[in-house]
Amino acid sequence: MMLRPQPSQRAFVPFVSVENMMRLVHAIGVERFIADLAGHIEADFRRWPEFDKTPRVASHSRDGVIELMPTADAESYGFKYVNGHPGNMRAGYQTVTAFGVLSSVSTGYPLLLTEMTLLTALRTAATSALVGRYLAPEGAQVMALIGNGAQCEFQALAFRALCGINRLRLYDIDPRATEKALRNLRAQGFEVTACASTQTAVEGAQILTTCTADKQFATILTDNMVGAGVHLNAIGGDCPGKTELHPDILKRADIFVEYPPQTRIEGEIQQLDPDHPVIELWQVMRGEVPGRRDARQITLFDSVGFAIEDFSALRFVHERIRGTDFFAPLDMLADPDDPRDLFGMLDRAR
Ligand SMILES: NC(=O)c1ccc[n+]([C@@H]2O[C@H](COP(=O)([O-])OP(=O)(O)OC[C@H]3O[C@@H](n4cnc5c(N)ncnc54)[C@H](O)[C@@H]3O)[C@@H](O)[C@H]2O)c1
């Protein structure tokens, strides 16, 4: 009897399934995970010029978008596949799902394949709260969360872990989403108020997070809702035609962005002139330009999600699964003993 040829060790790529990602997050603790991941993101933002950067490659359709988000430094290459389909939820699908790959730049061989739906929620929240540390007003205690879908609880946990926020005011056009978030967040020990409107939710809040999903230009916040001294964390406006803030707010705010060439296409600032001044967060994190300057300033993080945040997340997971069983070796690469005998390998497997 002929033995089936065994794949070489190099054929195997560690694969982190959704189940293993959940085990990893719980083994570390969700807030610790977010805080440590934020540390990786901050370290990578501080070495921003070392990365290959490009706006993500987006394929738009009537129902949503599918995007590829690549970046690389001298050692590693990473990309994420992610979608955004605001109508999905009504059919029982998630708005955002993702997976990603980390590879070695020197060989091009993948080092990691992982689920990134949970990881995207964790990295988006980690980035928001990290930015909040530079921009939120001193002594901020209350955050309004407008849009209580999949990202909502992760945002809350991140702002508690990094900025000490424990009081939340929730609003969603769908009361069932708010009920779900209220239940989850109270169980996590937050002081939570469900509000009847966005206007009510923002009252008394120093940080306003918008994480809604709609395909057309939406106006979640109008100018009159935004008082002096608040920090806006706008994460739901992240595609051409998909915004959350009235343009008058943008004109009163200092606007902080990830990667301007991408944010000008996808962020809230698509509503402004193409040369409207923005501040790059990597420069703030390097101490080259100030974050919040005074107590009355309105700061806006016009978040769209950039590839370097996913790269940091991929590296973080790759590092943390070492020596654990939170992954499965996946026979993913054809790796013949003689690198030129790919056909021989196929033929012998007959
Ligand atoms: N910036 C980033 O890095 C980043 C990362 C992930 C997701 N996102 C975006 O964040 C948004 C939220 O993502 P999600 O996964 O939580 O989506 P989701 O569909 O699970 O939740 C969105 C929620 O917004 C609510 N909503 C819609 N219109 C509203 C309105 N006018 N007022 C109040 N609530 C409203 C919906 O009822 C829903 O509960 C999406 O637009 C997504 O594309 C951005």
The ligand as an ORCA input file, in Angstrom:
! r2SCAN-3c Opt
* xyz 0 1
  N     -13.967     52.966     11.812
  C     -13.722     51.694     11.907
  O     -12.574     51.285     12.041
  C     -14.865     50.729     11.899
  C     -14.663     49.397     12.271
  C     -15.755     48.542     12.335
  C     -17.019     49.013     11.990
  N     -17.164     50.304     11.584
  C     -18.477     50.847     11.233
  O     -19.157     51.068     12.456
  C     -20.574     50.990     12.236
  C     -21.208     50.081     13.265
  O     -20.787     48.763     13.023
  P     -21.528     47.549     13.725
  O     -20.759     46.326     13.396
  O     -21.785     47.888     15.161
  O     -22.914     47.575     12.930
  P     -24.339     47.019     13.390
  O     -25.170     46.923     12.170
  O     -24.165     45.807     14.246
  O     -24.907     48.179     14.338
  C     -25.267     49.439     13.849
  C     -26.392     49.978     14.727
  O     -26.667     51.336     14.321
  C     -28.058     51.538     14.506
  N     -28.452     52.735     13.753
  C     -28.601     52.895     12.421
  N     -28.992     54.152     12.131
  C     -29.084     54.804     13.327
  C     -29.438     56.126     13.700
  N     -29.799     57.025     12.795
  N     -29.411     56.463     15.021
  C     -29.053     55.558     15.956
  N     -28.724     54.265     15.666
  C     -28.733     53.906     14.364
  C     -28.692     50.249     14.011
  O     -30.001     50.077     14.491
  C     -27.708     49.206     14.578
  O     -28.111     48.722     15.850
  C     -20.738     50.501     10.791
  O     -21.049     51.596      9.989
  C     -19.375     49.927     10.442
  O     -19.122     49.986      9.068
  C     -16.126     51.169     11.542
*
